[in-house]
Amino acid sequence: MPGYTMPFPGRELAMRELTYDPCYEKIPEEDRAGIVDTAWKKGEAAAYAVYEEYHGERDFFRIAEDSGLKILTRDTDYVVGSQRYFSDYLSGKNEINLYLKSIALWAEQNHMEPRQAQNMILSHEYFHFLECTKLGLTSRDYQVPMLRIGPLKIGRIGIRALSEIGAHAFARTYYQRLEQEEQGNERTTV
């Protein structure tokens, strides 16, 4: 893992991720930093818990299998509109799709081996699995009115970007912890 830059957005870019959400303008400005921080901390805490539970396991394919997830690989570059997708989690089926050609492009862009990139993408999706099974959906931790007509507010809708922020935090934190452990082991063996 050493020798590459962490390809997931860091905490400093989490606010930008929030701006991509279709409901961004509905979020009061004074709430934005706090909800980003809360989503990030949820991802971090989940990463520490999984790291401890699986004793620093590097292989998310093993973690996913142990968790009862089915991993399906699709030999495609999955692009919809101008958005490339690398994976998705299907909660009703407990399945994760990995789009291998999309991931291969991401791996090349980030100077990683394809299997290493698949593993990292899988870790991101694993957070979404945890949201659906243990943590609760991060996107629902903060909600805004679905429709506002004057003073009347109708319905509530969650902020999808918060789930992505949590997943980025999970993956970054988990892999940074692995890297710290690896560096610590290098120091003790020299």
GROMACS elastic network, one bead per residue, 0.5 to 0.9 nm:
[ bonds ]
;  ai    aj funct       b0    kb
    1     4     6  0.67079   500
    1   112     6  0.86879   500
    1   116     6  0.83582   500
    1   175     6  0.83991   500
    1   178     6  0.86075   500
    1   179     6  0.68728   500
    1   182     6  0.89536   500
    2     5     6  0.83538   500
    2   179     6  0.69995   500
    2   182     6  0.88434   500
    2   183     6  0.88782   500
    3   111     6  0.88647   500
    4     7     6  0.82993   500
    4   110     6  0.72099   500
    4   111     6  0.67077   500
    4   112     6  0.72785   500
    5     8     6  0.89016   500
    5   110     6  0.72717   500
    5   111     6  0.85675   500
    6     9     6  0.78739   500
    6    10     6  0.83892   500
    6   110     6  0.83091   500
    6   172     6  0.69918   500
    6   175     6  0.83653   500
    6   176     6  0.84398   500
    7    10     6  0.87616   500
    7   106     6  0.88329   500
    7   110     6  0.65082   500
    7   172     6  0.84595   500
    8   168     6  0.57860   500
    8   169     6  0.82039   500
    8   171     6  0.74335   500
    8   172     6  0.64940   500
    9    12     6  0.76835   500
    9    13     6  0.56389   500
    9    14     6  0.67182   500
    9    17     6  0.84710   500
    9   165     6  0.83453   500
    9   168     6  0.63539   500
    9   169     6  0.81097   500
    9   172     6  0.80848   500
   10    13     6  0.54407   500
   10    14     6  0.64419   500
   10   165     6  0.89327   500
   10   168     6  0.73069   500
   10   169     6  0.71223   500
   10   172     6  0.72842   500
   11    14     6  0.50688   500
   11    15     6  0.78312   500
   11    36     6  0.87340   500
   11    37     6  0.83157   500
   11    40     6  0.71986   500
   11   165     6  0.83874   500
   11   168     6  0.86514   500
   11   169     6  0.73267   500
   12    15     6  0.70094   500
   12    16     6  0.83317   500
   13    16     6  0.53004   500
   13    17     6  0.66092   500
   14    17     6  0.50206   500
   14    18     6  0.65188   500
   14    36     6  0.66691   500
   14    37     6  0.85484   500
   14    40     6  0.79604   500
   14   162     6  0.88831   500
   14   164     6  0.89683   500
   14   165     6  0.59834   500
   14   168     6  0.85009   500
   14   169     6  0.88872   500
   15    18     6  0.50853   500
   15    19     6  0.66972   500
   15    32     6  0.77862   500
   15    33     6  0.71560   500
   15    36     6  0.64853   500
   15   165     6  0.86852   500
   16    19     6  0.51953   500
   16    20     6  0.70070   500
   17    20     6  0.54805   500
   17    21     6  0.73798   500
   17   161     6  0.63608   500
   17   162     6  0.83060   500
   17   164     6  0.78518   500
   17   165     6  0.69716   500
   18    21     6  0.56003   500
   18    24     6  0.66591   500
   18    32     6  0.81056   500
   18    36     6  0.74300   500
   18   159     6  0.83273   500
   18   160     6  0.86229   500
   18   161     6  0.53897   500
   18   162     6  0.69188   500
   18   164     6  0.88952   500
   18   165     6  0.78617   500
   19    22     6  0.79944   500
   19    23     6  0.85852   500
   19    24     6  0.56124   500
   19    25     6  0.82296   500
   19   161     6  0.82260   500
   20    23     6  0.85378   500
   20    24     6  0.71156   500
   20   161     6  0.71623   500
   21    24     6  0.52576   500
   21    25     6  0.86851   500
   21   159     6  0.67782   500
   21   160     6  0.65312   500
   21   161     6  0.54733   500
   21   162     6  0.87179   500
   22    25     6  0.77347   500
   22    26     6  0.88512   500
   22   159     6  0.81964   500
   22   160     6  0.84944   500
   22   161     6  0.88256   500
   23    26     6  0.54004   500
   23    27     6  0.70008   500
   23   144     6  0.77637   500
   23   146     6  0.87159   500
   23   157     6  0.84357   500
   23   158     6  0.83297   500
   23   159     6  0.65835   500
   23   160     6  0.85908   500
   24    27     6  0.55048   500
   24    28     6  0.86749   500
   24    32     6  0.88059   500
   24   159     6  0.78448   500
   24   161     6  0.89887   500
   25    28     6  0.75385   500
   25    29     6  0.85187   500
   26    29     6  0.88971   500
   26   144     6  0.64261   500
   26   145     6  0.76422   500
   26   146     6  0.89376   500
   27    30     6  0.83435   500
   27    31     6  0.67455   500
   27    32     6  0.66545   500
   27   143     6  0.84827   500
   27   144     6  0.66620   500
   27   159     6  0.89948   500
   28    31     6  0.54607   500
   28    32     6  0.67506   500
   29    32     6  0.54551   500
   29    33     6  0.80612   500
   30    33     6  0.71655   500
   30    34     6  0.79559   500
   31    34     6  0.55030   500
   31    35     6  0.62764   500
   31    36     6  0.87421   500
   32    35     6  0.54728   500
   32    36     6  0.62912   500
   32    37     6  0.86486   500
   33    36     6  0.52551   500
   33    37     6  0.61482   500
   33    38     6  0.86751   500
   34    37     6  0.50736   500
   34    38     6  0.61393   500
   34    39     6  0.86641   500
   35    38     6  0.50056   500
   35    39     6  0.61424   500
   35    40     6  0.84991   500
   35   141     6  0.83220   500
   35   142     6  0.70864   500
   35   162     6  0.76728   500
   36    39     6  0.52165   500
   36    40     6  0.61096   500
   36    41     6  0.86018   500
   36   162     6  0.67122   500
   36   165     6  0.72506   500
   36   166     6  0.86267   500
   37    40     6  0.50899   500
   37    41     6  0.61192   500
   37    42     6  0.86025   500
   38    41     6  0.51709   500
   38    42     6  0.62185   500
   38    43     6  0.88100   500
   38   141     6  0.88313   500
   38   162     6  0.88274   500
   38   166     6  0.86107   500
   39    42     6  0.51150   500
   39    43     6  0.64530   500
   39    44     6  0.87810   500
   39   138     6  0.64683   500
   39   139     6  0.85530   500
   39   141     6  0.82414   500
   39   162     6  0.57066   500
   39   163     6  0.71323   500
   39   164     6  0.87274   500
   39   165     6  0.61972   500
   39   167     6  0.88062   500
   39   169     6  0.82536   500
   40    43     6  0.52270   500
   40    44     6  0.62744   500
   40    45     6  0.86923   500
   40   162     6  0.81687   500
   40   165     6  0.59699   500
   40   167     6  0.82096   500
   40   168     6  0.79326   500
   40   169     6  0.54084   500
   40   170     6  0.79460   500
   41    45     6  0.60104   500
   41    46     6  0.84702   500
   41   166     6  0.74374   500
   41   169     6  0.75155   500
   41   170     6  0.88326   500
   42    45     6  0.52344   500
   42    46     6  0.61950   500
   42    47     6  0.86540   500
   42   135     6  0.85334   500
   42   138     6  0.79819   500
   42   166     6  0.61437   500
   42   167     6  0.89981   500
   42   169     6  0.80397   500
   42   170     6  0.80353   500
   43    46     6  0.51694   500
   43    47     6  0.61987   500
   43    48     6  0.87963   500
   43   127     6  0.74232   500
   43   163     6  0.87825   500
   43   165     6  0.76878   500
   43   167     6  0.59052   500
   43   168     6  0.73348   500
   43   171     6  0.79924   500
   43   173     6  0.79468   500
   44    47     6  0.50916   500
   44    48     6  0.63559   500
   44    49     6  0.86873   500
   44   166     6  0.75914   500
   44   167     6  0.88952   500
   44   169     6  0.55419   500
   44   170     6  0.51617   500
   44   171     6  0.84203   500
   44   172     6  0.82650   500
   44   173     6  0.57691   500
   44   174     6  0.78390   500
   45    48     6  0.52338   500
   45    49     6  0.62330   500
   45    50     6  0.87197   500
   45   170     6  0.77636   500
   45   173     6  0.87938   500
   46    49     6  0.50595   500
   46    50     6  0.61364   500
   46    51     6  0.84180   500
   46   127     6  0.76712   500
   46   130     6  0.81923   500
   46   135     6  0.83204   500
   46   166     6  0.89979   500
   46   170     6  0.64508   500
   46   174     6  0.89176   500
   47    50     6  0.52411   500
   47    51     6  0.59393   500
   47    52     6  0.85474   500
   47   127     6  0.83207   500
   47   169     6  0.80189   500
   47   171     6  0.71773   500
   47   172     6  0.85884   500
   47   173     6  0.60867   500
   47   174     6  0.51561   500
   47   175     6  0.89367   500
   47   177     6  0.89104   500
   48    51     6  0.50347   500
   48    52     6  0.61862   500
   48    53     6  0.85435   500
   48   170     6  0.84002   500
   48   173     6  0.75837   500
   48   174     6  0.68482   500
   48   177     6  0.83031   500
   49    52     6  0.52411   500
   49    53     6  0.60526   500
   49    54     6  0.85855   500
   50    54     6  0.59220   500
   50    55     6  0.80735   500
   50    56     6  0.80563   500
   50    57     6  0.89736   500
   50    63     6  0.89956   500
   50   174     6  0.82685   500
   51    54     6  0.54020   500
   51    55     6  0.56787   500
   51    57     6  0.69921   500
   51   174     6  0.67093   500
   51   177     6  0.82309   500
   51   178     6  0.86582   500
   52    56     6  0.64398   500
   53    56     6  0.79677   500
   54    57     6  0.54614   500
   54    63     6  0.74117   500
   56   174     6  0.84545   500
   56   177     6  0.82860   500
   56   178     6  0.67063   500
   56   181     6  0.87823   500
   57    60     6  0.74161   500
   57    62     6  0.81546   500
   57    63     6  0.75213   500
   57   178     6  0.86203   500
   58    61     6  0.89349   500
   58    62     6  0.85971   500
   58    63     6  0.87057   500
   58   119     6  0.84376   500
   58   175     6  0.83994   500
   58   178     6  0.75401   500
   59    62     6  0.55002   500
   59    63     6  0.66466   500
   59    64     6  0.88014   500
   59   119     6  0.66086   500
   60    64     6  0.58016   500
   60    65     6  0.82563   500
   60   119     6  0.57151   500
   60   120     6  0.77259   500
   60   122     6  0.63482   500
   60   123     6  0.59763   500
   60   126     6  0.80767   500
   61    64     6  0.51532   500
   61    65     6  0.60764   500
   61    66     6  0.85258   500
   61    71     6  0.77873   500
   61   119     6  0.68345   500
   61   122     6  0.73933   500
   61   123     6  0.87089   500
   62    65     6  0.50780   500
   62    66     6  0.60182   500
   62    67     6  0.84878   500
   63    66     6  0.50930   500
   63    67     6  0.61608   500
   63    68     6  0.88210   500
   63    69     6  0.87392   500
   63   126     6  0.87442   500
   64    68     6  0.64279   500
   64    69     6  0.51817   500
   64    70     6  0.74453   500
   64    71     6  0.78054   500
   64   122     6  0.82771   500
   64   123     6  0.87024   500
   64   126     6  0.70937   500
   65    68     6  0.51710   500
   65    69     6  0.52950   500
   65    70     6  0.66873   500
   65    71     6  0.79456   500
   66    69     6  0.74627   500
   68    94     6  0.74400   500
   68    95     6  0.89677   500
   69    93     6  0.86410   500
   69    94     6  0.53141   500
   69    95     6  0.56062   500
   69    96     6  0.72086   500
   69   129     6  0.85805   500
   70    93     6  0.84337   500
   70    94     6  0.64030   500
   70    96     6  0.63130   500
   70    97     6  0.86024   500
   71    94     6  0.88771   500
   71    95     6  0.58383   500
   71    97     6  0.60970   500
   71    98     6  0.73050   500
   71   122     6  0.88457   500
   72    95     6  0.70710   500
   72    96     6  0.60735   500
   72    98     6  0.61905   500
   72    99     6  0.86921   500
   73    76     6  0.89097   500
   73    96     6  0.83906   500
   73    97     6  0.57820   500
   73    99     6  0.61457   500
   73   100     6  0.65216   500
   74    77     6  0.86071   500
   74    97     6  0.67639   500
   74    98     6  0.59491   500
   74   100     6  0.58980   500
   74   101     6  0.81653   500
   75    98     6  0.84431   500
   75    99     6  0.60407   500
   75   100     6  0.51334   500
   75   101     6  0.59611   500
   75   102     6  0.87001   500
   76    99     6  0.54972   500
   76   100     6  0.59357   500
   76   101     6  0.50070   500
   76   102     6  0.67022   500
   77    84     6  0.75041   500
   77    85     6  0.77785   500
   77    86     6  0.79287   500
   77    99     6  0.62069   500
   77   100     6  0.68997   500
   77   103     6  0.78873   500
   77   104     6  0.87740   500
   77   105     6  0.85404   500
   78    83     6  0.85409   500
   78    84     6  0.58575   500
   78    85     6  0.54586   500
   78    86     6  0.70172   500
   78    87     6  0.86760   500
   78    99     6  0.64124   500
   78   100     6  0.88632   500
   78   101     6  0.78090   500
   78   102     6  0.62561   500
   79    82     6  0.67459   500
   79    83     6  0.55875   500
   79    85     6  0.60506   500
   79    86     6  0.89528   500
   79   102     6  0.82242   500
   80    83     6  0.53759   500
   80    84     6  0.64423   500
   80    85     6  0.77585   500
   81    84     6  0.81750   500
   84   102     6  0.69748   500
   85    88     6  0.77628   500
   85    98     6  0.89929   500
   85    99     6  0.73379   500
   85   102     6  0.67911   500
   85   103     6  0.84929   500
   86    97     6  0.83038   500
   86    98     6  0.61209   500
   86    99     6  0.51712   500
   86   100     6  0.74295   500
   86   101     6  0.83617   500
   86   102     6  0.54170   500
   86   103     6  0.55232   500
   86   106     6  0.83329   500
   86   118     6  0.88273   500
   86   121     6  0.72259   500
   87    96     6  0.68869   500
   87    97     6  0.52190   500
   87    99     6  0.56834   500
   87   100     6  0.87213   500
   87   102     6  0.86706   500
   87   103     6  0.83387   500
   87   121     6  0.71123   500
   87   122     6  0.77150   500
   87   125     6  0.72908   500
   88    95     6  0.83444   500
   88    96     6  0.56279   500
   88    97     6  0.53759   500
   88    98     6  0.70140   500
   88    99     6  0.87045   500
   88   125     6  0.66336   500
   88   128     6  0.88954   500
   89    93     6  0.87030   500
   89    94     6  0.72860   500
   89    95     6  0.58765   500
   89    97     6  0.65494   500
   89   125     6  0.60775   500
   89   126     6  0.80897   500
   89   128     6  0.68198   500
   89   129     6  0.68994   500
   90    93     6  0.55917   500
   90    94     6  0.57770   500
   90    95     6  0.51836   500
   90    96     6  0.61278   500
   90    97     6  0.79818   500
   90   129     6  0.85230   500
   91    95     6  0.68304   500
   91    96     6  0.85761   500
   91   128     6  0.85349   500
   91   129     6  0.69465   500
   91   132     6  0.67681   500
   91   133     6  0.87246   500
   92    95     6  0.80537   500
   93    96     6  0.87581   500
   94   129     6  0.76480   500
   95   129     6  0.89638   500
   96   122     6  0.78755   500
   96   125     6  0.71847   500
   96   126     6  0.84935   500
   96   129     6  0.88362   500
   98   102     6  0.86130   500
   98   103     6  0.76942   500
   98   118     6  0.73462   500
   98   121     6  0.79860   500
   98   122     6  0.76314   500
   99   102     6  0.55581   500
   99   103     6  0.61820   500
   99   104     6  0.86751   500
   99   118     6  0.89549   500
  100   104     6  0.59610   500
  100   105     6  0.86709   500
  100   114     6  0.83830   500
  100   118     6  0.77681   500
  101   105     6  0.63751   500
  101   106     6  0.86974   500
  102   105     6  0.53136   500
  102   106     6  0.64135   500
  102   107     6  0.86880   500
  103   107     6  0.59545   500
  103   108     6  0.85259   500
  103   114     6  0.70695   500
  103   117     6  0.66080   500
  103   118     6  0.65131   500
  103   121     6  0.79112   500
  104   108     6  0.61588   500
  104   109     6  0.85599   500
  104   112     6  0.89371   500
  104   113     6  0.82683   500
  104   114     6  0.55547   500
  104   115     6  0.88223   500
  104   117     6  0.75930   500
  104   118     6  0.83280   500
  105   108     6  0.51626   500
  105   109     6  0.61619   500
  105   110     6  0.86103   500
  105   114     6  0.87653   500
  106   109     6  0.50639   500
  106   110     6  0.61356   500
  106   111     6  0.84999   500
  106   112     6  0.83552   500
  106   114     6  0.85945   500
  106   117     6  0.74654   500
  107   110     6  0.51308   500
  107   111     6  0.58876   500
  107   113     6  0.61393   500
  107   114     6  0.56147   500
  107   115     6  0.86730   500
  107   116     6  0.79738   500
  107   117     6  0.54132   500
  107   118     6  0.82978   500
  108   111     6  0.50325   500
  108   112     6  0.60782   500
  108   113     6  0.75319   500
  108   114     6  0.78307   500
  109   112     6  0.78462   500
  110   117     6  0.86496   500
  112   115     6  0.83252   500
  112   116     6  0.64370   500
  112   117     6  0.62543   500
  113   116     6  0.52637   500
  113   117     6  0.62835   500
  113   118     6  0.87362   500
  114   117     6  0.50713   500
  114   118     6  0.61513   500
  114   119     6  0.86209   500
  115   119     6  0.61606   500
  115   120     6  0.86639   500
  116   119     6  0.51036   500
  116   120     6  0.63275   500
  116   121     6  0.87221   500
  117   120     6  0.50888   500
  117   121     6  0.61294   500
  117   122     6  0.84268   500
  118   121     6  0.51295   500
  118   122     6  0.59863   500
  118   123     6  0.86114   500
  119   122     6  0.50017   500
  119   123     6  0.62844   500
  119   124     6  0.88956   500
  120   123     6  0.50584   500
  120   124     6  0.65876   500
  120   125     6  0.89306   500
  120   171     6  0.69416   500
  120   175     6  0.82911   500
  121   124     6  0.51893   500
  121   125     6  0.65362   500
  121   126     6  0.86914   500
  121   171     6  0.82566   500
  122   125     6  0.50798   500
  122   126     6  0.60336   500
  122   127     6  0.88546   500
  123   127     6  0.66805   500
  123   167     6  0.81819   500
  123   170     6  0.77395   500
  123   171     6  0.57417   500
  123   174     6  0.84688   500
  124   127     6  0.55435   500
  124   128     6  0.71511   500
  124   164     6  0.85130   500
  124   166     6  0.89174   500
  124   167     6  0.51283   500
  124   168     6  0.64373   500
  124   169     6  0.87345   500
  124   170     6  0.68563   500
  124   171     6  0.54417   500
  124   172     6  0.89323   500
  125   128     6  0.50894   500
  125   129     6  0.64653   500
  125   130     6  0.87768   500
  125   167     6  0.71900   500
  126   130     6  0.62662   500
  126   131     6  0.86429   500
  126   167     6  0.81163   500
  126   170     6  0.89297   500
  126   171     6  0.89368   500
  127   131     6  0.62033   500
  127   132     6  0.87628   500
  127   163     6  0.86492   500
  127   166     6  0.75865   500
  127   167     6  0.53754   500
  127   168     6  0.87738   500
  127   170     6  0.65970   500
  127   171     6  0.80314   500
  128   132     6  0.64198   500
  128   133     6  0.87283   500
  128   137     6  0.79808   500
  128   138     6  0.89445   500
  128   163     6  0.73684   500
  128   164     6  0.84942   500
  128   166     6  0.86964   500
  128   167     6  0.68031   500
  129   132     6  0.52408   500
  129   133     6  0.61993   500
  129   134     6  0.82501   500
  130   133     6  0.50863   500
  130   134     6  0.52576   500
  130   135     6  0.58386   500
  130   136     6  0.77309   500
  130   137     6  0.86718   500
  131   134     6  0.58068   500
  131   138     6  0.68048   500
  131   163     6  0.82860   500
  132   135     6  0.68029   500
  132   136     6  0.58078   500
  132   137     6  0.61854   500
  133   136     6  0.70507   500
  135   138     6  0.78854   500
  136   139     6  0.87088   500
  136   140     6  0.78663   500
  136   141     6  0.81687   500
  137   140     6  0.54628   500
  137   141     6  0.68972   500
  137   163     6  0.69737   500
  138   141     6  0.51617   500
  138   142     6  0.78536   500
  138   158     6  0.84713   500
  138   159     6  0.81502   500
  138   160     6  0.78793   500
  138   161     6  0.88359   500
  138   162     6  0.58285   500
  138   164     6  0.85911   500
  138   165     6  0.88941   500
  138   166     6  0.71057   500
  139   142     6  0.66697   500
  139   143     6  0.78405   500
  139   157     6  0.87305   500
  139   158     6  0.50425   500
  139   161     6  0.68372   500
  139   162     6  0.51197   500
  139   163     6  0.50956   500
  139   164     6  0.84897   500
  140   143     6  0.60042   500
  140   157     6  0.74722   500
  140   159     6  0.66050   500
  140   160     6  0.79806   500
  140   162     6  0.84267   500
  140   163     6  0.86613   500
  141   158     6  0.72331   500
  141   159     6  0.81760   500
  141   162     6  0.83116   500
  142   157     6  0.84416   500
  142   158     6  0.59828   500
  142   159     6  0.66514   500
  142   162     6  0.84870   500
  143   146     6  0.87132   500
  143   156     6  0.58948   500
  143   157     6  0.52030   500
  143   159     6  0.63914   500
  144   147     6  0.87325   500
  144   155     6  0.83060   500
  144   156     6  0.54340   500
  144   157     6  0.54980   500
  144   158     6  0.64919   500
  144   159     6  0.78325   500
  145   148     6  0.64721   500
  145   153     6  0.57409   500
  145   154     6  0.59805   500
  145   155     6  0.55430   500
  145   157     6  0.61926   500
  145   158     6  0.88843   500
  146   153     6  0.74506   500
  146   154     6  0.58994   500
  146   157     6  0.53967   500
  146   158     6  0.88371   500
  147   152     6  0.82502   500
  147   153     6  0.58804   500
  147   154     6  0.50346   500
  147   155     6  0.66111   500
  147   156     6  0.80068   500
  148   151     6  0.69698   500
  148   152     6  0.56704   500
  148   154     6  0.61591   500
  148   155     6  0.89038   500
  149   152     6  0.51072   500
  149   153     6  0.64853   500
  149   154     6  0.80651   500
  150   153     6  0.79240   500
  153   156     6  0.84756   500
  158   162     6  0.86378   500
  159   162     6  0.57996   500
  159   163     6  0.77647   500
  160   163     6  0.56134   500
  160   164     6  0.70085   500
  161   164     6  0.50525   500
  161   165     6  0.61863   500
  161   166     6  0.86195   500
  162   166     6  0.61464   500
  162   167     6  0.85725   500
  163   166     6  0.50645   500
  163   167     6  0.61510   500
  163   168     6  0.86215   500
  164   168     6  0.60908   500
  164   169     6  0.85042   500
  165   168     6  0.51311   500
  165   169     6  0.61645   500
  165   170     6  0.85679   500
  166   169     6  0.50628   500
  166   170     6  0.60911   500
  166   171     6  0.87305   500
  167   171     6  0.62277   500
  167   172     6  0.85425   500
  168   171     6  0.53025   500
  168   172     6  0.60549   500
  168   173     6  0.83672   500
  169   172     6  0.52202   500
  169   173     6  0.58230   500
  169   174     6  0.83204   500
  170   173     6  0.53223   500
  170   174     6  0.60209   500
  170   175     6  0.85931   500
  171   174     6  0.52500   500
  171   175     6  0.61646   500
  171   176     6  0.83988   500
  172   175     6  0.53926   500
  172   176     6  0.58882   500
  172   177     6  0.84279   500
  173   176     6  0.51185   500
  173   177     6  0.60459   500
  173   178     6  0.86342   500
  174   177     6  0.52146   500
  174   178     6  0.63947   500
  174   179     6  0.87709   500
  175   179     6  0.61007   500
  175   180     6  0.85334   500
  176   180     6  0.60771   500
  176   181     6  0.85412   500
  177   180     6  0.50640   500
  177   181     6  0.61793   500
  177   182     6  0.85536   500
  178   181     6  0.51370   500
  178   182     6  0.61255   500
  178   183     6  0.86402   500
  179   183     6  0.61239   500
  179   184     6  0.85018   500
  180   183     6  0.51202   500
  180   184     6  0.60830   500
  180   185     6  0.85945   500
  181   184     6  0.50023   500
  181   185     6  0.61772   500
  181   186     6  0.86444   500
  182   185     6  0.51028   500
  182   186     6  0.62485   500
  182   187     6  0.87766   500
  183   186     6  0.50138   500
  183   187     6  0.63377   500
  183   188     6  0.88278   500
  184   187     6  0.52094   500
  184   188     6  0.64530   500
  184   189     6  0.88667   500
  185   188     6  0.52049   500
  185   189     6  0.62882   500
  185   190     6  0.87738   500
  186   189     6  0.53136   500
  186   190     6  0.62806   500
  187   190     6  0.54976   500
